[in-house]
Amino acid sequence: MLHPVILSGGSGSRLWPLSRQNHPKQFLTLIGDRSLFQETALRASRLDRAQPPVTVCSEDHRFMVGEQLQEIGIANGGILLEPEPRNTAPAIALAALHLRARDPDAVMLVMPADHLIDDEAAFRAAVQQASGVAADGWLVTFGIRPDYPETGYGYIRCGGEVTEHVHRVERFVEKPDLATAERYVADGDYAWNSGMFMFRADRYLAELGRLQPAILSACEHACAGAKRDLDFVRVDKAAFGSSPSDSIDYAVMEKTERAAVVPVSCGWSDIGSWSSLWGAAPRDADGNRCEGDVLAIDTRNSLVRASDRRMIATIGVEDLVIVDTPDATLVARKDRVQDVKKIVDILKAAGRQEHLFHRKVYRPWGNYDSIDMGERFQVKRIVVKPGAALSLQKHHKRAEHWIVVSGTAEVTCDERVFNLRENESTYIPLGSVHRLCNRGTEPVELIEVQSGHYLGEDDIVRLEDVYGRS
């Protein structure tokens, strides 16, 4: 059986301001109607003998993973939570240990959650070509035949054939300069390093133990101390944190004697920057990719993305990226978008929040949008999904007023439990134990006005929570 493994630990900082640490690019709808994560899961489900995917993600993203799989009707083969990022070699080890316990002969297909593949038939053919040598104990990677001399990717030099369409890896090459990349493309033996892999779980663990025993030992202890939490598997935090941080390329693939590569042309992109999204997305006759309420006059070869509530107008510009969100706007030359990460680094150093959260924040019960804020008050628009409930909680530093805009909310406030309907309101005093539930079949929308000397999200004492957060 084939066991897809989806690595969903990235933050997508080069797609700021749309991608944020708590809602990164793999969960965004960038092209089409589904997120990159959902497209990856669906692509995996259409492979021969494919089992439900195992996903490795951060704790902060666990509910998004579960909800997005539910939306597309894909069962999960395990959602493994990384207590902290330790790079791809330990993340894949967690999945391999999880699978080996269930299927000693498990073959893993490891895929990043945030890649785009246009030609799915070619991808399926490459997986089929890799399956035989992977079953024979080879550690297979997929190399993308280069269309142009890209300097943002690592490269793989293909050696002699192991079998038809499958080559030995002669060597891995770091991201080259332009002249070197041009030489690689002209040579014809080089492929882009896609970050996708296929191998038996036991073979990967054996090579990891031989080459990086500290990583394997830490991951084994982390899995031995794992606990179930709803649909999630929480590995032991201290044990996993003791693992060295290393990529599968450096830890295993560059050192093993059994590395193979399948070169493939499948319309692949890692959507690693705004310029790569512009290149992968459909464009108009002027070379523009415009989304939302955009008015473009004499504008060429640009990506313009407007937020829901604001129009963007451009006149006489070209080769620009303009991305608007409710709390931040990016304007950059298309050839400078690799530097967007510098903005994120500056925001982090300044202790700001714009790299962490959108103004709209998603929770397992729905979402909230901070629509106004001032000294000693904050106004939020809250949406609670049908059948969902906020935790039973209290606050030490703020009181709240709730006004229901639509739907019917069941409110608990200390000893009282009552319904709040459209155009009705209630007051939650400071220190009161309270909860809001949606027992209906339609979303509940309400306006919450917070007042107090401190309004941070850490002033929440959860007493009970159906999502295991208490």
N, C-alpha and C positions, 0 to 999 in steps of 0.2 A: 504494500500500500504506500501511496505517496502522501507525505504529511507536509503541507505548506506551513511555513513559519514566517510570520509577518513581524518585522522589526519596526516598532512605532515609537522610538525614543527620541527622535529629532525635534529640534525647536524651530527650524526653518527661519533663522534670523535674517537671512538675505531677502526674504519676502516681507519684511517689515514695511509698512505698518499694518498690513493685513494679517500676517502671521505673528502671533504673540506666544510667549512661552506657555501660557495656560490654554491657548487654542491655536496650536501650530498648523503648518500648511497641510499636513496629511489629512486633517479633518475639515479642510476648507473645500468649497466647490469652486474650482478655478477654471475648469473646462468641462462643459456638459452639465448634467443634472446631478451628479454624484460627487462625493469627495474622492480624493486620491486614494485614501484608505479603503473606501468602499469599492472603488474600481479594482484595486489590488486583490481584495477578498473575492470579488466576483470572477476575476480572471483566474484565480487559483481554483475556484469551484468548478470551472469548466474543463480542467485538465483530467486526463484519464486516471482512474483509480484514486482521485484526490479525496482525502478525508477532511473533516472540518478543520479550519486553520487554527494553529496555535499563535497567539499574539503576545509579544513581549513589549510592555509599555511602562510608563511611569505611573505612580499612584495617582497623580493629579489628573491623568487622562483616562482612568479606568472606566468611568461611566460613559464617556464619549465613545470608547471602543465598543462597549456592550450595546449602547443605544444604536450606533451606526450599523452594527451587524444585524440587530433586530430589524431595522428599517428595510434592509435588503433581503431578509429571510435567510440569513446564513447562520447556521449553528456554530458555536465556538468550541474549539478543541482544547481550550484552556487559555485563560488570560493571566499571564504571569507578570507580577508587578515588580519592577526594579526599584528597590529602596532609594537608590541614587545612581546616576549614570556612571558606568564603568566601561563604556565603549562596546564594540560589537563582539569581541571574542568571548567575554563572560556572558553577554546576553544570549548568544547562540548556545553556549554551554548549558544555561538554564533550560532552554527548549529541548536540547538533546537529552538531558537527564530526565526531563518530564516525559519525553516520548519513549526513551529506552525502557522505562519502568512499565509502559503499557504495551510496547511492541518491540521486542529485542531486535527485529530486523528492519526497523523503521528507516525509510529513506526520507531525508529532509530536503525541501526546496525552500531556501532562505531568500526572502524578498524584502527590501525596504518598502515601507508603507507609502512613500511619497513620490514614486516614480510613475511616469506615463509610458504606455506602450500602445502604439497605434495599430501595428500589424500583429494581431493576436495569433493568427494562423502560423506565422513565422516563429513566434515565441513558443507555441505549443510544439512545433517541429523540433526546435532546439532542445526543449525539455525532453522530448522523446529520444533524441540523439544522445543526450547526457545520461539517460537513465541506466543504460547498460553498463557503462564504465563506472558510474556511481555505485551500482550494485556489486561491482567487482572490487570495490575498495578504493577507487580514486576519489579525490576531492576536486570537484569540478566547479569552475567558475564560468560565467558567461561574458564573453567579450563582444562589444558592440563595434561593428565595422565602421570606421570613422568616415563621415561625410565631408569633413573639413578639418583643418588643423586647429583643434580646440586646445587651449592652454589651461583650461580649468579642470581637466580630468587627468587621472593617472592612466597609464597605458600598460598593456600586456603584450610581450613579444611571443608569438606563437612558434613553437618548435615543430618537431616531426609528429606525424599522425600516430595516435594511439589506436584509433579505429577511424572509419570514414566520418568526416566532419568534426572529429574530436582530436585536439592536438595536445602535446605536452606543453606546459608553461615553461618557456625558456627563461624568462625573467619578468619581474614587475618593474615598472619605471615610474618615478615620481612625475608630478605635473611639469611638463617641459616649457621652455620658452618657445616663441613663435617659430623661429628657424628650425629648432629640433622637431617641433610638431609637424611642420611641413615635410621634413625628411621622413618622419614616421609614416605619414599618409602616402607619400610617394613610394616608400619601401613595399607596402602592401602586407607585411607580416605583423603589423601592430594593430591592436584593437583597444578601444576604450575600456577601462575597468568599470563594470556596471554595478558592482557590489551585490550581485546575485550569485547564489551558490547552490550546489546539489551534492549531497553525500549521505552515506549511512550515519546514523547518530552514533553508533558504537565506534566507527572509524574516526569520526571527528574527535570524540572524547579520548580515544587512544592516542591520536597525534597531539592533542592539546596536553595530555598528561606527560607525554615524552618531551615536548618542546617547552611547555609552560606549566609545570606541575603546580605552581602556587595558584594559578587561576583555577585549575581543575579542582584542587583541594578546597578552595574557598567556595566554589559553586556547589560542590558536593555537600559541604556542611550547611550551606544556605538552603539547599533543597531538603536536607534531612530535617531541618527545623521549620519547614514550611507549614502554613496553616491555611485552611479554607476560610474565605470571607465572602459570603454570597456566591457569586459566580467567579470569584477571583482567587488566585493562589498567591499568598504573601510569603515570600521566602524570608529567611532569617536576616534581619537588617545588619547586624554586627558582622556576621560571617561574610555576607556579600560585600560589605564595605571594605573588608580586608583584602579583597581581590585586587591585584594590579589592574590598572586601566590600560587596555590595549585593543587594537583593532584585529580582526581575524586575518587581515593581510599581513601585518607585522608579526603577529603571534604564531601563525600557522602556515598560511599559504606561501609565503616567501621562503619558508624553511623546509617544508615537507618535500620528499622526493616523489610524491604521488599527486602532484598538482596537474590538472588538465584544464583546457579551455575549449569552449564551443563558440566559435565566432558566429555572430548572427546580425542580420539587418532586420529590425522589427519596429522601426519608428520610435526608438527609445529616447527618453529625456528624463533627467533627474529633477527638472523644474527647479534648478538650484539658484535661479536669479530671475529678476523681472525680464531681463532680455531673453532668457531661455523660454520663459512663458510666452513672450511675444512671438518667438520663433516657432513654438509648438502649436499656437492657437490659430484658428481661422482669422484672416484679415480682409479688410475691404480693398477696393481698387486702388486706394492711396497708400496701402500698406499699414493701415491703422487697425489696432484692436481696441475698440471702444465698448465699454460696458456701463450700464446705468444711463442716467440723464446727461448725455454728452452732446455738445454742439461744437463740431470741429470744422473750422474754415481754413483753407489753405494749410492743412496739417498733414504731414506725411511720416510714415514709418515710425509711428508712436504708439505707445500703450497708454490709454486713458481709462481709468476706472473710477467712477463716481460712487459716492455712498448713497444710501437709500433716500436721504432727505435733502440732497443738494445737487444742483446742476454744476457741471464744469464746462466752460467755454474756452476754446483755444483758437488763436489766429496766427497764421504765419510761422508755425514752429515745425520742427522735424527732429526725429531721433530722440524723442523725450519719453520718459516714463513719469506719469502723473497718477498717483494713487491717493484717493481721499477716503478717510474714515471719520467717524464722528468726533474723534479726539486728536487726530494727527493726519497731516498731509505730507506726502513725499513728492518732490519734483527733482528729477535727476536726468542727466544725459544717459542715453542707453548704454554707452560704452563705459560708464562709471558705476553701474549698479552693483558690481562686486564689492564696492566700498560701503554699501548700506549697512553691513555688519558693524562698521565703525560708529554709526549712529547708535546702534544698540549698545555697544560698549560704553559710549558716553552716557547714555541714559542709565545704565547700570551703575557707573561710577558716581553719578550725581544722586543716586538713591531715588530716582523717579520710578513711576509705575507703568509708563506707556509701552515698555517692552514686555511687561508681564501680562497685563489684562487689556481687553477691549473695554469700552464703556459698557457694552452689554456683556454680562458674565453668565456663562451657562452652568447650571447646577443639575443634579440628577432629577430634581422635581420640576425643572423648567428653566427660567432665566430671569435676570433683573437688569434694568438699564438705569444708570445713575443720570437722571435728566437735569438735575440742578444741585448745587452745593454752595454753602456759604458758612460763615462763622456760626457754629452751634446748630446747624441744620443740614439735612440732606433729603432730597426727594428722589424716590425710585419708582419706576414702572415695573411691576412684577407680574409674570405670567406663570401660573401653576398648571401643569398638565393634568388631564383627566386621570383620576385614580391616584394622584401623587399627593404627598404631604411633606411639609417642612418639618424639621425636628421639633420635639418638645424642648423648649429652650427658655432662657432668661438673659437679661442684660443688666450689667451693674452700672452702666454709665449713660444710658439713653432710654427715652420713652418713645413710643411710636403711635401714629394715627394711621388707620387703614380705611381707605375708601374704595369700595368695590365698583368697578366700571362695567364689568360684564360677568355673567355666571353667578353661581351661588357657592360661597365659601363656608365651610364649617370651622368655627373659631372656638378654640379653647383659651380661656383667660382665667387663671387660677382655678376656682371651683366651678366656673360657669362654662357650659358648652352650648353654643347657639349658632344659628345660620345667619349669614350676612349676604343680602341680595344686592342686585344692581341699584346704585344710588344710595346705598346705606353705608354707614361708617361706624367705627368703634375706636376706642382709645386703649392702648396697652401701657399701663403705668410702668415706670422704672422698677425693675426687680420682679415683675409679675411673671409667673410661669405660663407660657403661651404656645400655641401651635395653630397653623392654618392647614386645612385639608380640602381637597377637591374631590367630593364624592360623586360628581356628575360625569357626564360624557362629553362636555365641552370645556375648553380652557377657562380658567378663572383669571381675569385681569383686574389688578388693583393698583392704586397709587398709595405708596407708603411715605409718610413724612416722619423722619427721625429728628429728634431734638435732644440735645445734651452737650456736655463739654467734650466728649470723645465719641466718635462715630465709626471707628475702625471695625473691620470684619472680625478681628480677634476678640471683640467684646461679645462673644456668643458662648454661653455655657449650655452645651447640648446634654439633656438629661435622658432622652430616648431618641432613636433615629432608625427608621426602617432601612437606611442605606449604610448602616454600620459605621457612622461617623461620630457616635457619642463617646 
